[in-house]
């Protein structure tokens, strides 16, 4: 019986692999130019705050406007988007208002 438990444990550990592929999700841009990574993504790929990620973002209502940067996740599971990146995305919308509260499409890749 203990061998069955051990094999189940090994199968579960194999399911939780470090980020080795592109992950795509949608989230809301929060105050302070931050986006929250979903818990499922953080848990499934064992994301740690010291891991450098290649992050690509766009506002959901903008066509063809992706911006890429490198970042680390903080302890609360958020990534801060650089002001220049947000400025470039904002210029594509043609609006002068802030993107805070806008739906953002985020892609994470290993750096």
N, CA, C and O atoms as a GROMACS GRO file, in nm:
protein
  444
    1UNK      N    1   0.082  -0.119   0.000
    1UNK     CA    2   0.000   0.000   0.000
    1UNK      C    3   0.086   0.125   0.000
    1UNK      O    4   0.052   0.224  -0.065
    2UNK      N    5   0.198   0.122   0.072
    2UNK     CA    6   0.284   0.240   0.074
    2UNK      C    7   0.349   0.265  -0.061
    2UNK      O    8   0.379   0.380  -0.094
    3UNK      N    9   0.370   0.160  -0.140
    3UNK     CA   10   0.427   0.179  -0.273
    3UNK      C   11   0.328   0.251  -0.364
    3UNK      O   12   0.367   0.328  -0.451
    4UNK      N   13   0.196   0.225  -0.343
    4UNK     CA   14   0.096   0.297  -0.421
    4UNK      C   15   0.097   0.445  -0.386
    4UNK      O   16   0.086   0.530  -0.475
    5UNK      N   17   0.110   0.476  -0.258
    5UNK     CA   18   0.114   0.616  -0.216
    5UNK      C   19   0.237   0.685  -0.274
    5UNK      O   20   0.229   0.800  -0.318
    6UNK      N   21   0.350   0.615  -0.275
    6UNK     CA   22   0.473   0.672  -0.330
    6UNK      C   23   0.458   0.700  -0.479
    6UNK      O   24   0.503   0.804  -0.527
    7UNK      N   25   0.396   0.606  -0.553
    7UNK     CA   26   0.380   0.628  -0.697
    7UNK      C   27   0.284   0.742  -0.724
    7UNK      O   28   0.303   0.819  -0.819
    8UNK      N   29   0.179   0.755  -0.642
    8UNK     CA   30   0.086   0.867  -0.658
    8UNK      C   31   0.158   0.998  -0.631
    8UNK      O   32   0.137   1.095  -0.704
    9UNK      N   33   0.242   1.002  -0.529
    9UNK     CA   34   0.318   1.122  -0.497
    9UNK      C   35   0.411   1.161  -0.613
    9UNK      O   36   0.423   1.279  -0.647
   10UNK      N   37   0.476   1.062  -0.673
   10UNK     CA   38   0.566   1.091  -0.784
   10UNK      C   39   0.488   1.144  -0.904
   10UNK      O   40   0.535   1.236  -0.971
   11UNK      N   41   0.371   1.089  -0.932
   11UNK     CA   42   0.292   1.137  -1.044
   11UNK      C   43   0.250   1.282  -1.021
   11UNK      O   44   0.251   1.361  -1.115
   12UNK      N   45   0.214   1.317  -0.900
   12UNK     CA   46   0.175   1.453  -0.871
   12UNK      C   47   0.292   1.548  -0.886
   12UNK      O   48   0.276   1.660  -0.935
   13UNK      N   49   0.410   1.506  -0.844
   13UNK     CA   50   0.528   1.592  -0.856
   13UNK      C   51   0.563   1.615  -1.002
   13UNK      O   52   0.610   1.723  -1.038
   14UNK      N   53   0.543   1.515  -1.086
   14UNK     CA   54   0.572   1.530  -1.228
   14UNK      C   55   0.476   1.628  -1.295
   14UNK      O   56   0.512   1.692  -1.393
   15UNK      N   57   0.354   1.639  -1.242
   15UNK     CA   58   0.257   1.733  -1.298
   15UNK      C   59   0.299   1.878  -1.274
   15UNK      O   60   0.266   1.965  -1.354
   16UNK      N   61   0.370   1.904  -1.166
   16UNK     CA   62   0.411   2.039  -1.130
   16UNK      C   63   0.552   2.068  -1.181
   16UNK      O   64   0.649   2.054  -1.107
   17UNK      N   65   0.561   2.105  -1.305
   17UNK     CA   66   0.691   2.129  -1.368
   17UNK      C   67   0.724   2.278  -1.365
   17UNK      O   68   0.634   2.361  -1.367
   18UNK      N   69   0.853   2.312  -1.361
   18UNK     CA   70   0.890   2.454  -1.373
   18UNK      C   71   0.845   2.507  -1.509
   18UNK      O   72   0.823   2.430  -1.603
   19UNK      N   73   0.832   2.637  -1.517
   19UNK     CA   74   0.785   2.699  -1.641
   19UNK      C   75   0.883   2.672  -1.753
   19UNK      O   76   0.996   2.722  -1.752
   20UNK      N   77   0.840   2.592  -1.850
   20UNK     CA   78   0.925   2.559  -1.965
   20UNK      C   79   0.854   2.589  -2.096
   20UNK      O   80   0.909   2.568  -2.204
   21UNK      N   81   0.732   2.638  -2.087
   21UNK     CA   82   0.653   2.666  -2.206
   21UNK      C   83   0.584   2.801  -2.190
   21UNK      O   84   0.589   2.862  -2.084
   22UNK      N   85   0.521   2.847  -2.296
   22UNK     CA   86   0.450   2.974  -2.292
   22UNK      C   87   0.313   2.954  -2.226
   22UNK      O   88   0.241   2.860  -2.258
   23UNK      N   89   0.280   3.043  -2.134
   23UNK     CA   90   0.152   3.042  -2.065
   23UNK      C   91   0.082   3.173  -2.096
   23UNK      O   92   0.144   3.279  -2.089
   24UNK      N   93  -0.046   3.165  -2.131
   24UNK     CA   94  -0.120   3.285  -2.170
   24UNK      C   95  -0.246   3.294  -2.084
   24UNK      O   96  -0.316   3.195  -2.065
   25UNK      N   97  -0.275   3.414  -2.033
   25UNK     CA   98  -0.395   3.435  -1.954
   25UNK      C   99  -0.435   3.582  -1.961
   25UNK      O  100  -0.358   3.667  -2.005
   26UNK      N  101  -0.558   3.612  -1.917
   26UNK     CA  102  -0.608   3.748  -1.913
   26UNK      C  103  -0.626   3.789  -1.768
   26UNK      O  104  -0.664   3.708  -1.684
   27UNK      N  105  -0.598   3.916  -1.740
   27UNK     CA  106  -0.610   3.969  -1.605
   27UNK      C  107  -0.637   4.119  -1.613
   27UNK      O  108  -0.627   4.179  -1.720
   28UNK      N  109  -0.669   4.179  -1.501
   28UNK     CA  110  -0.699   4.322  -1.495
   28UNK      C  111  -0.574   4.396  -1.447
   28UNK      O  112  -0.506   4.352  -1.355
   29UNK      N  113  -0.545   4.510  -1.511
   29UNK     CA  114  -0.433   4.593  -1.468
   29UNK      C  115  -0.473   4.664  -1.339
   29UNK      O  116  -0.569   4.740  -1.335
   30UNK      N  117  -0.397   4.638  -1.233
   30UNK     CA  118  -0.427   4.694  -1.102
   30UNK      C  119  -0.356   4.826  -1.081
   30UNK      O  120  -0.271   4.867  -1.160
   31UNK      N  121  -0.392   4.892  -0.972
   31UNK     CA  122  -0.327   5.017  -0.935
   31UNK      C  123  -0.178   4.990  -0.913
   31UNK      O  124  -0.141   4.885  -0.861
   32UNK      N  125  -0.095   5.083  -0.952
   32UNK     CA  126   0.050   5.066  -0.939
   32UNK      C  127   0.112   4.990  -1.055
   32UNK      O  128   0.223   4.939  -1.044
   33UNK      N  129   0.039   4.982  -1.168
   33UNK     CA  130   0.088   4.916  -1.290
   33UNK      C  131   0.122   4.769  -1.268
   33UNK      O  132   0.220   4.719  -1.322
   34UNK      N  133   0.041   4.699  -1.189
   34UNK     CA  134   0.069   4.560  -1.158
   34UNK      C  135  -0.040   4.469  -1.212
   34UNK      O  136  -0.156   4.508  -1.221
   35UNK      N  137  -0.001   4.346  -1.246
   35UNK     CA  138  -0.096   4.242  -1.285
   35UNK      C  139  -0.076   4.123  -1.193
   35UNK      O  140   0.036   4.089  -1.155
   36UNK      N  141  -0.186   4.060  -1.156
   36UNK     CA  142  -0.185   3.944  -1.067
   36UNK      C  143  -0.175   3.817  -1.150
   36UNK      O  144  -0.254   3.796  -1.242
   37UNK      N  145  -0.078   3.732  -1.118
   37UNK     CA  146  -0.069   3.602  -1.182
   37UNK      C  147  -0.167   3.507  -1.114
   37UNK      O  148  -0.173   3.504  -0.991
   38UNK      N  149  -0.243   3.430  -1.190
   38UNK     CA  150  -0.339   3.337  -1.130
   38UNK      C  151  -0.268   3.234  -1.042
   38UNK      O  152  -0.158   3.189  -1.074
   39UNK      N  153  -0.332   3.198  -0.931
   39UNK     CA  154  -0.273   3.100  -0.839
   39UNK      C  155  -0.247   2.967  -0.908
   39UNK      O  156  -0.146   2.902  -0.881
   40UNK      N  157  -0.336   2.927  -0.997
   40UNK     CA  158  -0.319   2.801  -1.067
   40UNK      C  159  -0.190   2.800  -1.149
   40UNK      O  160  -0.119   2.699  -1.151
   41UNK      N  161  -0.160   2.910  -1.216
   41UNK     CA  162  -0.036   2.920  -1.295
   41UNK      C  163   0.085   2.916  -1.203
   41UNK      O  164   0.182   2.844  -1.229
   42UNK      N  165   0.080   2.993  -1.094
   42UNK     CA  166   0.193   2.995  -1.000
   42UNK      C  167   0.216   2.859  -0.938
   42UNK      O  168   0.330   2.816  -0.921
   43UNK      N  169   0.108   2.789  -0.906
   43UNK     CA  170   0.120   2.658  -0.842
   43UNK      C  171   0.164   2.551  -0.941
   43UNK      O  172   0.254   2.473  -0.911
   44UNK      N  173   0.103   2.548  -1.057
   44UNK     CA  174   0.131   2.443  -1.156
   44UNK      C  175   0.276   2.447  -1.203
   44UNK      O  176   0.338   2.343  -1.221
   45UNK      N  177   0.330   2.567  -1.222
   45UNK     CA  178   0.466   2.579  -1.274
   45UNK      C  179   0.569   2.614  -1.166
   45UNK      O  180   0.683   2.647  -1.196
   46UNK      N  181   0.526   2.607  -1.040
   46UNK     CA  182   0.616   2.632  -0.927
   46UNK      C  183   0.693   2.762  -0.943
   46UNK      O  184   0.815   2.765  -0.928
   47UNK      N  185   0.623   2.868  -0.974
   47UNK     CA  186   0.688   2.998  -0.994
   47UNK      C  187   0.736   3.053  -0.860
   47UNK      O  188   0.661   3.055  -0.763
   48UNK      N  189   0.859   3.096  -0.857
   48UNK     CA  190   0.920   3.152  -0.737
   48UNK      C  191   0.953   3.299  -0.763
   48UNK      O  192   0.975   3.338  -0.878
   49UNK      N  193   0.956   3.382  -0.657
   49UNK     CA  194   0.986   3.525  -0.675
   49UNK      C  195   1.123   3.553  -0.735
   49UNK      O  196   1.143   3.660  -0.793
   50UNK      N  197   1.219   3.462  -0.722
   50UNK     CA  198   1.353   3.488  -0.775
   50UNK      C  199   1.368   3.445  -0.921
   50UNK      O  200   1.474   3.467  -0.980
   51UNK      N  201   1.265   3.386  -0.981
   51UNK     CA  202   1.272   3.340  -1.120
   51UNK      C  203   1.246   3.457  -1.215
   51UNK      O  204   1.146   3.528  -1.201
   52UNK      N  205   1.335   3.478  -1.310
   52UNK     CA  206   1.318   3.583  -1.411
   52UNK      C  207   1.231   3.529  -1.524
   52UNK      O  208   1.255   3.420  -1.575
   53UNK      N  209   1.130   3.607  -1.561
   53UNK     CA  210   1.035   3.567  -1.664
   53UNK      C  211   1.036   3.666  -1.779
   53UNK      O  212   1.058   3.786  -1.760
   54UNK      N  213   1.012   3.615  -1.898
   54UNK     CA  214   0.992   3.700  -2.014
   54UNK      C  215   0.841   3.724  -2.022
   54UNK      O  216   0.764   3.630  -2.043
   55UNK      N  217   0.799   3.848  -2.007
   55UNK     CA  218   0.658   3.883  -2.000
   55UNK      C  219   0.621   3.963  -2.124
   55UNK      O  220   0.690   4.059  -2.161
   56UNK      N  221   0.512   3.924  -2.188
   56UNK     CA  222   0.460   3.996  -2.304
   56UNK      C  223   0.317   4.035  -2.272
   56UNK      O  224   0.237   3.950  -2.234
   57UNK      N  225   0.284   4.163  -2.288
   57UNK     CA  226   0.151   4.212  -2.252
   57UNK      C  227   0.090   4.294  -2.365
   57UNK      O  228   0.160   4.352  -2.448
   58UNK      N  229  -0.042   4.297  -2.365
   58UNK     CA  230  -0.118   4.386  -2.451
   58UNK      C  231  -0.252   4.412  -2.384
   58UNK      O  232  -0.298   4.332  -2.304
   59UNK      N  233  -0.312   4.523  -2.418
   59UNK     CA  234  -0.449   4.548  -2.372
   59UNK      C  235  -0.541   4.465  -2.461
   59UNK      O  236  -0.517   4.454  -2.581
   60UNK      N  237  -0.644   4.408  -2.403
   60UNK     CA  238  -0.730   4.313  -2.476
   60UNK      C  239  -0.800   4.376  -2.596
   60UNK      O  240  -0.833   4.305  -2.691
   61UNK      N  241  -0.823   4.507  -2.594
   61UNK     CA  242  -0.896   4.571  -2.704
   61UNK      C  243  -0.804   4.633  -2.810
   61UNK      O  244  -0.851   4.704  -2.898
   62UNK      N  245  -0.674   4.607  -2.801
   62UNK     CA  246  -0.578   4.661  -2.898
   62UNK      C  247  -0.534   4.549  -2.992
   62UNK      O  248  -0.502   4.439  -2.947
   63UNK      N  249  -0.533   4.576  -3.121
   63UNK     CA  250  -0.492   4.475  -3.218
   63UNK      C  251  -0.345   4.492  -3.254
   63UNK      O  252  -0.301   4.602  -3.289
   64UNK      N  253  -0.269   4.385  -3.245
   64UNK     CA  254  -0.131   4.384  -3.290
   64UNK      C  255  -0.033   4.462  -3.206
   64UNK      O  256   0.075   4.495  -3.254
   65UNK      N  257  -0.066   4.491  -3.083
   65UNK     CA  258   0.023   4.573  -3.001
   65UNK      C  259   0.078   4.500  -2.881
   65UNK      O  260   0.031   4.523  -2.769
   66UNK      N  261   0.175   4.414  -2.899
   66UNK     CA  262   0.237   4.341  -2.788
   66UNK      C  263   0.365   4.411  -2.748
   66UNK      O  264   0.440   4.459  -2.833
   67UNK      N  265   0.391   4.417  -2.618
   67UNK     CA  266   0.516   4.472  -2.565
   67UNK      C  267   0.579   4.366  -2.474
   67UNK      O  268   0.509   4.301  -2.396
   68UNK      N  269   0.710   4.350  -2.484
   68UNK     CA  270   0.782   4.246  -2.410
   68UNK      C  271   0.882   4.309  -2.316
   68UNK      O  272   0.947   4.409  -2.349
   69UNK      N  273   0.896   4.251  -2.197
   69UNK     CA  274   0.995   4.293  -2.099
   69UNK      C  275   1.027   4.175  -2.008
   69UNK      O  276   0.956   4.074  -2.008
   70UNK      N  277   1.134   4.188  -1.932
   70UNK     CA  278   1.173   4.084  -1.836
   70UNK      C  279   1.139   4.132  -1.695
   70UNK      O  280   1.158   4.248  -1.662
   71UNK      N  281   1.087   4.040  -1.613
   71UNK     CA  282   1.044   4.079  -1.478
   71UNK      C  283   1.050   3.960  -1.384
   71UNK      O  284   1.061   3.845  -1.425
   72UNK      N  285   1.044   3.993  -1.257
   72UNK     CA  286   1.030   3.894  -1.152
   72UNK      C  287   0.897   3.916  -1.083
   72UNK      O  288   0.849   4.029  -1.073
   73UNK      N  289   0.838   3.809  -1.036
   73UNK     CA  290   0.714   3.816  -0.962
   73UNK      C  291   0.747   3.852  -0.817
   73UNK      O  292   0.847   3.805  -0.763
   74UNK      N  293   0.663   3.936  -0.754
   74UNK     CA  294   0.685   3.964  -0.612
   74UNK      C  295   0.622   3.852  -0.528
   74UNK      O  296   0.562   3.760  -0.582
   75UNK      N  297   0.637   3.862  -0.397
   75UNK     CA  298   0.589   3.756  -0.308
   75UNK      C  299   0.438   3.738  -0.312
   75UNK      O  300   0.388   3.630  -0.281
   76UNK      N  301   0.365   3.844  -0.349
   76UNK     CA  302   0.219   3.834  -0.355
   76UNK      C  303   0.169   3.780  -0.489
   76UNK      O  304   0.048   3.766  -0.508
   77UNK      N  305   0.260   3.749  -0.581
   77UNK     CA  306   0.220   3.691  -0.710
   77UNK      C  307   0.188   3.795  -0.815
   77UNK      O  308   0.115   3.766  -0.911
   78UNK      N  309   0.241   3.915  -0.800
   78UNK     CA  310   0.215   4.022  -0.898
   78UNK      C  311   0.343   4.056  -0.974
   78UNK      O  312   0.455   4.038  -0.924
   79UNK      N  313   0.324   4.106  -1.095
   79UNK     CA  314   0.434   4.157  -1.177
   79UNK      C  315   0.404   4.303  -1.206
   79UNK      O  316   0.292   4.338  -1.244
   80UNK      N  317   0.504   4.388  -1.188
   80UNK     CA  318   0.490   4.530  -1.218
   80UNK      C  319   0.529   4.554  -1.364
   80UNK      O  320   0.637   4.513  -1.408
   81UNK      N  321   0.442   4.619  -1.437
   81UNK     CA  322   0.468   4.651  -1.578
   81UNK      C  323   0.539   4.786  -1.582
   81UNK      O  324   0.492   4.882  -1.521
   82UNK      N  325   0.652   4.795  -1.653
   82UNK     CA  326   0.723   4.923  -1.662
   82UNK      C  327   0.636   5.034  -1.721
   82UNK      O  328   0.549   5.009  -1.805
   83UNK      N  329   0.660   5.157  -1.674
   83UNK     CA  330   0.580   5.272  -1.720
   83UNK      C  331   0.594   5.294  -1.870
   83UNK      O  332   0.496   5.330  -1.936
   84UNK      N  333   0.713   5.272  -1.924
   84UNK     CA  334   0.733   5.291  -2.068
   84UNK      C  335   0.648   5.193  -2.147
   84UNK      O  336   0.589   5.230  -2.249
   85UNK      N  337   0.640   5.070  -2.103
   85UNK     CA  338   0.559   4.969  -2.170
   85UNK      C  339   0.412   5.010  -2.170
   85UNK      O  340   0.344   5.001  -2.272
   86UNK      N  341   0.363   5.056  -2.055
   86UNK     CA  342   0.223   5.100  -2.048
   86UNK      C  343   0.199   5.223  -2.134
   86UNK      O  344   0.093   5.236  -2.195
   87UNK      N  345   0.296   5.313  -2.140
   87UNK     CA  346   0.284   5.434  -2.222
   87UNK      C  347   0.273   5.396  -2.370
   87UNK      O  348   0.192   5.453  -2.444
   88UNK      N  349   0.354   5.300  -2.413
   88UNK     CA  350   0.349   5.255  -2.553
   88UNK      C  351   0.213   5.190  -2.584
   88UNK      O  352   0.157   5.213  -2.692
   89UNK      N  353   0.161   5.111  -2.491
   89UNK     CA  354   0.030   5.050  -2.512
   89UNK      C  355  -0.081   5.155  -2.512
   89UNK      O  356  -0.176   5.146  -2.590
   90UNK      N  357  -0.068   5.253  -2.424
   90UNK     CA  358  -0.169   5.360  -2.414
   90UNK      C  359  -0.171   5.444  -2.540
   90UNK      O  360  -0.278   5.486  -2.584
   91UNK      N  361  -0.055   5.470  -2.599
   91UNK     CA  362  -0.048   5.548  -2.722
   91UNK      C  363  -0.119   5.477  -2.837
   91UNK      O  364  -0.174   5.542  -2.926
   92UNK      N  365  -0.118   5.344  -2.837
   92UNK     CA  366  -0.184   5.269  -2.943
   92UNK      C  367  -0.336   5.278  -2.933
   92UNK      O  368  -0.405   5.267  -3.034
   93UNK      N  369  -0.388   5.298  -2.812
   93UNK     CA  370  -0.534   5.308  -2.796
   93UNK      C  371  -0.586   5.442  -2.844
   93UNK      O  372  -0.703   5.453  -2.881
   94UNK      N  373  -0.501   5.545  -2.844
   94UNK     CA  374  -0.544   5.676  -2.886
   94UNK      C  375  -0.617   5.753  -2.776
   94UNK      O  376  -0.666   5.863  -2.800
   95UNK      N  377  -0.624   5.696  -2.658
   95UNK     CA  378  -0.690   5.762  -2.546
   95UNK      C  379  -0.586   5.814  -2.448
   95UNK      O  380  -0.476   5.758  -2.437
   96UNK      N  381  -0.621   5.921  -2.378
   96UNK     CA  382  -0.528   5.980  -2.281
   96UNK      C  383  -0.550   5.926  -2.140
   96UNK      O  384  -0.470   5.954  -2.050
   97UNK      N  385  -0.658   5.850  -2.120
   97UNK     CA  386  -0.686   5.800  -1.985
   97UNK      C  387  -0.596   5.682  -1.949
   97UNK      O  388  -0.539   5.617  -2.036
   98UNK      N  389  -0.586   5.657  -1.820
   98UNK     CA  390  -0.502   5.549  -1.769
   98UNK      C  391  -0.559   5.413  -1.809
   98UNK      O  392  -0.680   5.398  -1.829
   99UNK      N  393  -0.472   5.315  -1.820
   99UNK     CA  394  -0.515   5.179  -1.850
   99UNK      C  395  -0.552   5.100  -1.725
   99UNK      O  396  -0.590   4.983  -1.734
  100UNK      N  397  -0.542   5.162  -1.607
  100UNK     CA  398  -0.576   5.093  -1.483
  100UNK      C  399  -0.721   5.045  -1.489
  100UNK      O  400  -0.812   5.123  -1.518
  101UNK      N  401  -0.741   4.917  -1.463
  101UNK     CA  402  -0.874   4.857  -1.471
  101UNK      C  403  -0.901   4.792  -1.606
  101UNK      O  404  -1.003   4.725  -1.622
  102UNK      N  405  -0.812   4.812  -1.702
  102UNK     CA  406  -0.831   4.752  -1.834
  102UNK      C  407  -0.792   4.604  -1.831
  102UNK      O  408  -0.708   4.563  -1.752
  103UNK      N  409  -0.855   4.526  -1.917
  103UNK     CA  410  -0.821   4.385  -1.927
  103UNK      C  411  -0.693   4.372  -2.008
  103UNK      O  412  -0.682   4.424  -2.119
  104UNK      N  413  -0.596   4.301  -1.951
  104UNK     CA  414  -0.467   4.281  -2.016
  104UNK      C  415  -0.451   4.134  -2.050
  104UNK      O  416  -0.489   4.046  -1.972
  105UNK      N  417  -0.394   4.108  -2.166
  105UNK     CA  418  -0.360   3.972  -2.203
  105UNK      C  419  -0.210   3.956  -2.177
  105UNK      O  420  -0.129   4.036  -2.224
  106UNK      N  421  -0.173   3.853  -2.101
  106UNK     CA  422  -0.035   3.835  -2.055
  106UNK      C  423   0.016   3.699  -2.102
  106UNK      O  424  -0.055   3.599  -2.093
  107UNK      N  425   0.139   3.698  -2.154
  107UNK     CA  426   0.208   3.573  -2.189
  107UNK      C  427   0.335   3.565  -2.106
  107UNK      O  428   0.413   3.661  -2.101
  108UNK      N  429   0.356   3.452  -2.041
  108UNK     CA  430   0.478   3.428  -1.964
  108UNK      C  431   0.560   3.321  -2.032
  108UNK      O  432   0.505   3.221  -2.080
  109UNK      N  433   0.692   3.342  -2.036
  109UNK     CA  434   0.785   3.244  -2.090
  109UNK      C  435   0.907   3.240  -2.001
  109UNK      O  436   0.935   3.336  -1.930
  110UNK      N  437   0.980   3.130  -2.003
  110UNK     CA  438   1.106   3.128  -1.928
  110UNK      C  439   1.205   3.223  -1.993
  110UNK      O  440   1.208   3.238  -2.115
  111UNK      N  441   1.286   3.286  -1.911
  111UNK     CA  442   1.384   3.382  -1.963
  111UNK      C  443   1.508   3.311  -2.016
  111UNK      O  444   1.601   3.377  -2.064
   0.00000   0.00000   0.00000
